[in-house]
Amino acid sequence: MDRLLIIGELKAIVSPYTEERSKLEELSEDTDFLKDLKINSANLVDIVLDIEEKFGIEVDNDSMAKMLTVRATVEVVAQKLSGDAGQ
């Protein structure tokens, strides 16, 4: 799946969890969920669950710990979708 499509889906998934609408509109691979979007760690778990459901993937704890930025999240999702989960 194309990175831009994944980012578009992430934007929709993250939207209910942030009040930083201006930062959400500027969402890029450099966006940090905690610092930029002010999403708390409990909601990050909800976001990961939503990502799993949306993309039909399973995110292990090690991968989840990396998913603090849009770039890292896109990389995890792309890796899982390509079937290279063990790489």
Phi and psi restraints in degrees (range 20) as a CNS / XPLOR table:
assign (resid 1 and name C) (resid 2 and name N)
       (resid 2 and name CA) (resid 2 and name C) 1.0 -64.1 20.0 2
assign (resid 2 and name N) (resid 2 and name CA)
       (resid 2 and name C) (resid 3 and name N) 1.0 140.2 20.0 2
assign (resid 2 and name C) (resid 3 and name N)
       (resid 3 and name CA) (resid 3 and name C) 1.0 -57.1 20.0 2
assign (resid 3 and name N) (resid 3 and name CA)
       (resid 3 and name C) (resid 4 and name N) 1.0 -40.3 20.0 2
assign (resid 3 and name C) (resid 4 and name N)
       (resid 4 and name CA) (resid 4 and name C) 1.0 -65.6 20.0 2
assign (resid 4 and name N) (resid 4 and name CA)
       (resid 4 and name C) (resid 5 and name N) 1.0 -35.5 20.0 2
assign (resid 4 and name C) (resid 5 and name N)
       (resid 5 and name CA) (resid 5 and name C) 1.0 -66.7 20.0 2
assign (resid 5 and name N) (resid 5 and name CA)
       (resid 5 and name C) (resid 6 and name N) 1.0 -40.6 20.0 2
assign (resid 5 and name C) (resid 6 and name N)
       (resid 6 and name CA) (resid 6 and name C) 1.0 -63.5 20.0 2
assign (resid 6 and name N) (resid 6 and name CA)
       (resid 6 and name C) (resid 7 and name N) 1.0 -43.4 20.0 2
assign (resid 6 and name C) (resid 7 and name N)
       (resid 7 and name CA) (resid 7 and name C) 1.0 -62.1 20.0 2
assign (resid 7 and name N) (resid 7 and name CA)
       (resid 7 and name C) (resid 8 and name N) 1.0 -41.0 20.0 2
assign (resid 7 and name C) (resid 8 and name N)
       (resid 8 and name CA) (resid 8 and name C) 1.0 -60.2 20.0 2
assign (resid 8 and name N) (resid 8 and name CA)
       (resid 8 and name C) (resid 9 and name N) 1.0 -42.8 20.0 2
assign (resid 8 and name C) (resid 9 and name N)
       (resid 9 and name CA) (resid 9 and name C) 1.0 -66.8 20.0 2
assign (resid 9 and name N) (resid 9 and name CA)
       (resid 9 and name C) (resid 10 and name N) 1.0 -39.9 20.0 2
assign (resid 9 and name C) (resid 10 and name N)
       (resid 10 and name CA) (resid 10 and name C) 1.0 -61.6 20.0 2
assign (resid 10 and name N) (resid 10 and name CA)
       (resid 10 and name C) (resid 11 and name N) 1.0 -39.9 20.0 2
assign (resid 10 and name C) (resid 11 and name N)
       (resid 11 and name CA) (resid 11 and name C) 1.0 -59.0 20.0 2
assign (resid 11 and name N) (resid 11 and name CA)
       (resid 11 and name C) (resid 12 and name N) 1.0 -43.5 20.0 2
assign (resid 11 and name C) (resid 12 and name N)
       (resid 12 and name CA) (resid 12 and name C) 1.0 -67.1 20.0 2
assign (resid 12 and name N) (resid 12 and name CA)
       (resid 12 and name C) (resid 13 and name N) 1.0 -39.0 20.0 2
assign (resid 12 and name C) (resid 13 and name N)
       (resid 13 and name CA) (resid 13 and name C) 1.0 -67.3 20.0 2
assign (resid 13 and name N) (resid 13 and name CA)
       (resid 13 and name C) (resid 14 and name N) 1.0 -41.9 20.0 2
assign (resid 13 and name C) (resid 14 and name N)
       (resid 14 and name CA) (resid 14 and name C) 1.0 -76.3 20.0 2
assign (resid 14 and name N) (resid 14 and name CA)
       (resid 14 and name C) (resid 15 and name N) 1.0 -26.4 20.0 2
assign (resid 14 and name C) (resid 15 and name N)
       (resid 15 and name CA) (resid 15 and name C) 1.0 -47.5 20.0 2
assign (resid 15 and name N) (resid 15 and name CA)
       (resid 15 and name C) (resid 16 and name N) 1.0 -47.1 20.0 2
assign (resid 15 and name C) (resid 16 and name N)
       (resid 16 and name CA) (resid 16 and name C) 1.0 -68.4 20.0 2
assign (resid 16 and name N) (resid 16 and name CA)
       (resid 16 and name C) (resid 17 and name N) 1.0 -14.3 20.0 2
assign (resid 16 and name C) (resid 17 and name N)
       (resid 17 and name CA) (resid 17 and name C) 1.0 -99.1 20.0 2
assign (resid 17 and name N) (resid 17 and name CA)
       (resid 17 and name C) (resid 18 and name N) 1.0 -1.9 20.0 2
assign (resid 17 and name C) (resid 18 and name N)
       (resid 18 and name CA) (resid 18 and name C) 1.0 -127.1 20.0 2
assign (resid 18 and name N) (resid 18 and name CA)
       (resid 18 and name C) (resid 19 and name N) 1.0 146.8 20.0 2
assign (resid 18 and name C) (resid 19 and name N)
       (resid 19 and name CA) (resid 19 and name C) 1.0 -104.2 20.0 2
assign (resid 19 and name N) (resid 19 and name CA)
       (resid 19 and name C) (resid 20 and name N) 1.0 -0.3 20.0 2
assign (resid 19 and name C) (resid 20 and name N)
       (resid 20 and name CA) (resid 20 and name C) 1.0 -84.9 20.0 2
assign (resid 20 and name N) (resid 20 and name CA)
       (resid 20 and name C) (resid 21 and name N) 1.0 69.7 20.0 2
assign (resid 20 and name C) (resid 21 and name N)
       (resid 21 and name CA) (resid 21 and name C) 1.0 -61.0 20.0 2
assign (resid 21 and name N) (resid 21 and name CA)
       (resid 21 and name C) (resid 22 and name N) 1.0 -39.0 20.0 2
assign (resid 21 and name C) (resid 22 and name N)
       (resid 22 and name CA) (resid 22 and name C) 1.0 -64.9 20.0 2
assign (resid 22 and name N) (resid 22 and name CA)
       (resid 22 and name C) (resid 23 and name N) 1.0 -40.0 20.0 2
assign (resid 22 and name C) (resid 23 and name N)
       (resid 23 and name CA) (resid 23 and name C) 1.0 -68.9 20.0 2
assign (resid 23 and name N) (resid 23 and name CA)
       (resid 23 and name C) (resid 24 and name N) 1.0 -34.9 20.0 2
assign (resid 23 and name C) (resid 24 and name N)
       (resid 24 and name CA) (resid 24 and name C) 1.0 -64.8 20.0 2
assign (resid 24 and name N) (resid 24 and name CA)
       (resid 24 and name C) (resid 25 and name N) 1.0 -40.0 20.0 2
assign (resid 24 and name C) (resid 25 and name N)
       (resid 25 and name CA) (resid 25 and name C) 1.0 -64.2 20.0 2
assign (resid 25 and name N) (resid 25 and name CA)
       (resid 25 and name C) (resid 26 and name N) 1.0 -29.1 20.0 2
assign (resid 25 and name C) (resid 26 and name N)
       (resid 26 and name CA) (resid 26 and name C) 1.0 -94.9 20.0 2
assign (resid 26 and name N) (resid 26 and name CA)
       (resid 26 and name C) (resid 27 and name N) 1.0 15.3 20.0 2
assign (resid 26 and name C) (resid 27 and name N)
       (resid 27 and name CA) (resid 27 and name C) 1.0 -50.8 20.0 2
assign (resid 27 and name N) (resid 27 and name CA)
       (resid 27 and name C) (resid 28 and name N) 1.0 128.4 20.0 2
assign (resid 27 and name C) (resid 28 and name N)
       (resid 28 and name CA) (resid 28 and name C) 1.0 -141.8 20.0 2
assign (resid 28 and name N) (resid 28 and name CA)
       (resid 28 and name C) (resid 29 and name N) 1.0 179.4 20.0 2
assign (resid 28 and name C) (resid 29 and name N)
       (resid 29 and name CA) (resid 29 and name C) 1.0 -65.0 20.0 2
assign (resid 29 and name N) (resid 29 and name CA)
       (resid 29 and name C) (resid 30 and name N) 1.0 -20.1 20.0 2
assign (resid 29 and name C) (resid 30 and name N)
       (resid 30 and name CA) (resid 30 and name C) 1.0 -86.8 20.0 2
assign (resid 30 and name N) (resid 30 and name CA)
       (resid 30 and name C) (resid 31 and name N) 1.0 -4.4 20.0 2
assign (resid 30 and name C) (resid 31 and name N)
       (resid 31 and name CA) (resid 31 and name C) 1.0 -67.6 20.0 2
assign (resid 31 and name N) (resid 31 and name CA)
       (resid 31 and name C) (resid 32 and name N) 1.0 131.4 20.0 2
assign (resid 31 and name C) (resid 32 and name N)
       (resid 32 and name CA) (resid 32 and name C) 1.0 -101.0 20.0 2
assign (resid 32 and name N) (resid 32 and name CA)
       (resid 32 and name C) (resid 33 and name N) 1.0 125.6 20.0 2
assign (resid 32 and name C) (resid 33 and name N)
       (resid 33 and name CA) (resid 33 and name C) 1.0 -61.4 20.0 2
assign (resid 33 and name N) (resid 33 and name CA)
       (resid 33 and name C) (resid 34 and name N) 1.0 -41.3 20.0 2
assign (resid 33 and name C) (resid 34 and name N)
       (resid 34 and name CA) (resid 34 and name C) 1.0 -77.5 20.0 2
assign (resid 34 and name N) (resid 34 and name CA)
       (resid 34 and name C) (resid 35 and name N) 1.0 -51.2 20.0 2
assign (resid 34 and name C) (resid 35 and name N)
       (resid 35 and name CA) (resid 35 and name C) 1.0 -76.4 20.0 2
assign (resid 35 and name N) (resid 35 and name CA)
       (resid 35 and name C) (resid 36 and name N) 1.0 -48.9 20.0 2
assign (resid 35 and name C) (resid 36 and name N)
       (resid 36 and name CA) (resid 36 and name C) 1.0 -81.9 20.0 2
assign (resid 36 and name N) (resid 36 and name CA)
       (resid 36 and name C) (resid 37 and name N) 1.0 -43.9 20.0 2
assign (resid 36 and name C) (resid 37 and name N)
       (resid 37 and name CA) (resid 37 and name C) 1.0 -96.3 20.0 2
assign (resid 37 and name N) (resid 37 and name CA)
       (resid 37 and name C) (resid 38 and name N) 1.0 -5.3 20.0 2
assign (resid 37 and name C) (resid 38 and name N)
       (resid 38 and name CA) (resid 38 and name C) 1.0 56.9 20.0 2
assign (resid 38 and name N) (resid 38 and name CA)
       (resid 38 and name C) (resid 39 and name N) 1.0 39.8 20.0 2
assign (resid 38 and name C) (resid 39 and name N)
       (resid 39 and name CA) (resid 39 and name C) 1.0 -90.0 20.0 2
assign (resid 39 and name N) (resid 39 and name CA)
       (resid 39 and name C) (resid 40 and name N) 1.0 131.9 20.0 2
assign (resid 39 and name C) (resid 40 and name N)
       (resid 40 and name CA) (resid 40 and name C) 1.0 -81.0 20.0 2
assign (resid 40 and name N) (resid 40 and name CA)
       (resid 40 and name C) (resid 41 and name N) 1.0 162.9 20.0 2
assign (resid 40 and name C) (resid 41 and name N)
       (resid 41 and name CA) (resid 41 and name C) 1.0 -63.2 20.0 2
assign (resid 41 and name N) (resid 41 and name CA)
       (resid 41 and name C) (resid 42 and name N) 1.0 -32.2 20.0 2
assign (resid 41 and name C) (resid 42 and name N)
       (resid 42 and name CA) (resid 42 and name C) 1.0 -64.2 20.0 2
assign (resid 42 and name N) (resid 42 and name CA)
       (resid 42 and name C) (resid 43 and name N) 1.0 -39.9 20.0 2
assign (resid 42 and name C) (resid 43 and name N)
       (resid 43 and name CA) (resid 43 and name C) 1.0 -71.5 20.0 2
assign (resid 43 and name N) (resid 43 and name CA)
       (resid 43 and name C) (resid 44 and name N) 1.0 -24.7 20.0 2
assign (resid 43 and name C) (resid 44 and name N)
       (resid 44 and name CA) (resid 44 and name C) 1.0 -61.7 20.0 2
assign (resid 44 and name N) (resid 44 and name CA)
       (resid 44 and name C) (resid 45 and name N) 1.0 -35.9 20.0 2
assign (resid 44 and name C) (resid 45 and name N)
       (resid 45 and name CA) (resid 45 and name C) 1.0 -63.9 20.0 2
assign (resid 45 and name N) (resid 45 and name CA)
       (resid 45 and name C) (resid 46 and name N) 1.0 -42.8 20.0 2
assign (resid 45 and name C) (resid 46 and name N)
       (resid 46 and name CA) (resid 46 and name C) 1.0 -61.6 20.0 2
assign (resid 46 and name N) (resid 46 and name CA)
       (resid 46 and name C) (resid 47 and name N) 1.0 -40.1 20.0 2
assign (resid 46 and name C) (resid 47 and name N)
       (resid 47 and name CA) (resid 47 and name C) 1.0 -63.3 20.0 2
assign (resid 47 and name N) (resid 47 and name CA)
       (resid 47 and name C) (resid 48 and name N) 1.0 -43.5 20.0 2
assign (resid 47 and name C) (resid 48 and name N)
       (resid 48 and name CA) (resid 48 and name C) 1.0 -62.2 20.0 2
assign (resid 48 and name N) (resid 48 and name CA)
       (resid 48 and name C) (resid 49 and name N) 1.0 -41.3 20.0 2
assign (resid 48 and name C) (resid 49 and name N)
       (resid 49 and name CA) (resid 49 and name C) 1.0 -62.2 20.0 2
assign (resid 49 and name N) (resid 49 and name CA)
       (resid 49 and name C) (resid 50 and name N) 1.0 -40.5 20.0 2
assign (resid 49 and name C) (resid 50 and name N)
       (resid 50 and name CA) (resid 50 and name C) 1.0 -65.3 20.0 2
assign (resid 50 and name N) (resid 50 and name CA)
       (resid 50 and name C) (resid 51 and name N) 1.0 -38.6 20.0 2
assign (resid 50 and name C) (resid 51 and name N)
       (resid 51 and name CA) (resid 51 and name C) 1.0 -63.5 20.0 2
assign (resid 51 and name N) (resid 51 and name CA)
       (resid 51 and name C) (resid 52 and name N) 1.0 -44.6 20.0 2
assign (resid 51 and name C) (resid 52 and name N)
       (resid 52 and name CA) (resid 52 and name C) 1.0 -57.5 20.0 2
assign (resid 52 and name N) (resid 52 and name CA)
       (resid 52 and name C) (resid 53 and name N) 1.0 -44.7 20.0 2
assign (resid 52 and name C) (resid 53 and name N)
       (resid 53 and name CA) (resid 53 and name C) 1.0 -67.2 20.0 2
assign (resid 53 and name N) (resid 53 and name CA)
       (resid 53 and name C) (resid 54 and name N) 1.0 -46.2 20.0 2
assign (resid 53 and name C) (resid 54 and name N)
       (resid 54 and name CA) (resid 54 and name C) 1.0 -62.8 20.0 2
assign (resid 54 and name N) (resid 54 and name CA)
       (resid 54 and name C) (resid 55 and name N) 1.0 -43.6 20.0 2
assign (resid 54 and name C) (resid 55 and name N)
       (resid 55 and name CA) (resid 55 and name C) 1.0 -98.2 20.0 2
assign (resid 55 and name N) (resid 55 and name CA)
       (resid 55 and name C) (resid 56 and name N) 1.0 -4.4 20.0 2
assign (resid 55 and name C) (resid 56 and name N)
       (resid 56 and name CA) (resid 56 and name C) 1.0 66.0 20.0 2
assign (resid 56 and name N) (resid 56 and name CA)
       (resid 56 and name C) (resid 57 and name N) 1.0 40.1 20.0 2
assign (resid 56 and name C) (resid 57 and name N)
       (resid 57 and name CA) (resid 57 and name C) 1.0 -124.1 20.0 2
assign (resid 57 and name N) (resid 57 and name CA)
       (resid 57 and name C) (resid 58 and name N) 1.0 167.1 20.0 2
assign (resid 57 and name C) (resid 58 and name N)
       (resid 58 and name CA) (resid 58 and name C) 1.0 -116.5 20.0 2
assign (resid 58 and name N) (resid 58 and name CA)
       (resid 58 and name C) (resid 59 and name N) 1.0 130.2 20.0 2
assign (resid 58 and name C) (resid 59 and name N)
       (resid 59 and name CA) (resid 59 and name C) 1.0 -107.3 20.0 2
assign (resid 59 and name N) (resid 59 and name CA)
       (resid 59 and name C) (resid 60 and name N) 1.0 118.3 20.0 2
assign (resid 59 and name C) (resid 60 and name N)
       (resid 60 and name CA) (resid 60 and name C) 1.0 -77.3 20.0 2
assign (resid 60 and name N) (resid 60 and name CA)
       (resid 60 and name C) (resid 61 and name N) 1.0 167.4 20.0 2
assign (resid 60 and name C) (resid 61 and name N)
       (resid 61 and name CA) (resid 61 and name C) 1.0 -60.8 20.0 2
assign (resid 61 and name N) (resid 61 and name CA)
       (resid 61 and name C) (resid 62 and name N) 1.0 -39.1 20.0 2
assign (resid 61 and name C) (resid 62 and name N)
       (resid 62 and name CA) (resid 62 and name C) 1.0 -62.8 20.0 2
assign (resid 62 and name N) (resid 62 and name CA)
       (resid 62 and name C) (resid 63 and name N) 1.0 -43.3 20.0 2
assign (resid 62 and name C) (resid 63 and name N)
       (resid 63 and name CA) (resid 63 and name C) 1.0 -66.9 20.0 2
assign (resid 63 and name N) (resid 63 and name CA)
       (resid 63 and name C) (resid 64 and name N) 1.0 -40.7 20.0 2
assign (resid 63 and name C) (resid 64 and name N)
       (resid 64 and name CA) (resid 64 and name C) 1.0 -59.8 20.0 2
assign (resid 64 and name N) (resid 64 and name CA)
       (resid 64 and name C) (resid 65 and name N) 1.0 -39.1 20.0 2
assign (resid 64 and name C) (resid 65 and name N)
       (resid 65 and name CA) (resid 65 and name C) 1.0 -64.2 20.0 2
assign (resid 65 and name N) (resid 65 and name CA)
       (resid 65 and name C) (resid 66 and name N) 1.0 -24.8 20.0 2
assign (resid 65 and name C) (resid 66 and name N)
       (resid 66 and name CA) (resid 66 and name C) 1.0 -83.2 20.0 2
assign (resid 66 and name N) (resid 66 and name CA)
       (resid 66 and name C) (resid 67 and name N) 1.0 -18.3 20.0 2
assign (resid 66 and name C) (resid 67 and name N)
       (resid 67 and name CA) (resid 67 and name C) 1.0 -83.1 20.0 2
assign (resid 67 and name N) (resid 67 and name CA)
       (resid 67 and name C) (resid 68 and name N) 1.0 60.8 20.0 2
assign (resid 67 and name C) (resid 68 and name N)
       (resid 68 and name CA) (resid 68 and name C) 1.0 -102.9 20.0 2
assign (resid 68 and name N) (resid 68 and name CA)
       (resid 68 and name C) (resid 69 and name N) 1.0 -15.9 20.0 2
assign (resid 68 and name C) (resid 69 and name N)
       (resid 69 and name CA) (resid 69 and name C) 1.0 -125.2 20.0 2
assign (resid 69 and name N) (resid 69 and name CA)
       (resid 69 and name C) (resid 70 and name N) 1.0 163.6 20.0 2
assign (resid 69 and name C) (resid 70 and name N)
       (resid 70 and name CA) (resid 70 and name C) 1.0 -62.2 20.0 2
assign (resid 70 and name N) (resid 70 and name CA)
       (resid 70 and name C) (resid 71 and name N) 1.0 -43.3 20.0 2
assign (resid 70 and name C) (resid 71 and name N)
       (resid 71 and name CA) (resid 71 and name C) 1.0 -58.0 20.0 2
assign (resid 71 and name N) (resid 71 and name CA)
       (resid 71 and name C) (resid 72 and name N) 1.0 -49.2 20.0 2
assign (resid 71 and name C) (resid 72 and name N)
       (resid 72 and name CA) (resid 72 and name C) 1.0 -63.5 20.0 2
assign (resid 72 and name N) (resid 72 and name CA)
       (resid 72 and name C) (resid 73 and name N) 1.0 -38.3 20.0 2
assign (resid 72 and name C) (resid 73 and name N)
       (resid 73 and name CA) (resid 73 and name C) 1.0 -67.3 20.0 2
assign (resid 73 and name N) (resid 73 and name CA)
       (resid 73 and name C) (resid 74 and name N) 1.0 -43.4 20.0 2
assign (resid 73 and name C) (resid 74 and name N)
       (resid 74 and name CA) (resid 74 and name C) 1.0 -60.9 20.0 2
assign (resid 74 and name N) (resid 74 and name CA)
       (resid 74 and name C) (resid 75 and name N) 1.0 -41.6 20.0 2
assign (resid 74 and name C) (resid 75 and name N)
       (resid 75 and name CA) (resid 75 and name C) 1.0 -63.7 20.0 2
assign (resid 75 and name N) (resid 75 and name CA)
       (resid 75 and name C) (resid 76 and name N) 1.0 -42.2 20.0 2
assign (resid 75 and name C) (resid 76 and name N)
       (resid 76 and name CA) (resid 76 and name C) 1.0 -64.1 20.0 2
assign (resid 76 and name N) (resid 76 and name CA)
       (resid 76 and name C) (resid 77 and name N) 1.0 -47.4 20.0 2
assign (resid 76 and name C) (resid 77 and name N)
       (resid 77 and name CA) (resid 77 and name C) 1.0 -61.8 20.0 2
assign (resid 77 and name N) (resid 77 and name CA)
       (resid 77 and name C) (resid 78 and name N) 1.0 -46.4 20.0 2
assign (resid 77 and name C) (resid 78 and name N)
       (resid 78 and name CA) (resid 78 and name C) 1.0 -61.8 20.0 2
assign (resid 78 and name N) (resid 78 and name CA)
       (resid 78 and name C) (resid 79 and name N) 1.0 -40.8 20.0 2
assign (resid 78 and name C) (resid 79 and name N)
       (resid 79 and name CA) (resid 79 and name C) 1.0 -64.2 20.0 2
assign (resid 79 and name N) (resid 79 and name CA)
       (resid 79 and name C) (resid 80 and name N) 1.0 -44.5 20.0 2
assign (resid 79 and name C) (resid 80 and name N)
       (resid 80 and name CA) (resid 80 and name C) 1.0 -65.0 20.0 2
assign (resid 80 and name N) (resid 80 and name CA)
       (resid 80 and name C) (resid 81 and name N) 1.0 -41.2 20.0 2
assign (resid 80 and name C) (resid 81 and name N)
       (resid 81 and name CA) (resid 81 and name C) 1.0 -67.5 20.0 2
assign (resid 81 and name N) (resid 81 and name CA)
       (resid 81 and name C) (resid 82 and name N) 1.0 -30.2 20.0 2
assign (resid 81 and name C) (resid 82 and name N)
       (resid 82 and name CA) (resid 82 and name C) 1.0 -82.8 20.0 2
assign (resid 82 and name N) (resid 82 and name CA)
       (resid 82 and name C) (resid 83 and name N) 1.0 -7.1 20.0 2
assign (resid 82 and name C) (resid 83 and name N)
       (resid 83 and name CA) (resid 83 and name C) 1.0 85.3 20.0 2
assign (resid 83 and name N) (resid 83 and name CA)
       (resid 83 and name C) (resid 84 and name N) 1.0 10.4 20.0 2
assign (resid 83 and name C) (resid 84 and name N)
       (resid 84 and name CA) (resid 84 and name C) 1.0 -98.5 20.0 2
assign (resid 84 and name N) (resid 84 and name CA)
       (resid 84 and name C) (resid 85 and name N) 1.0 38.7 20.0 2
assign (resid 84 and name C) (resid 85 and name N)
       (resid 85 and name CA) (resid 85 and name C) 1.0 -57.8 20.0 2
assign (resid 85 and name N) (resid 85 and name CA)
       (resid 85 and name C) (resid 86 and name N) 1.0 -27.9 20.0 2
assign (resid 85 and name C) (resid 86 and name N)
       (resid 86 and name CA) (resid 86 and name C) 1.0 -87.8 20.0 2
assign (resid 86 and name N) (resid 86 and name CA)
       (resid 86 and name C) (resid 87 and name N) 1.0 -1.8 20.0 2
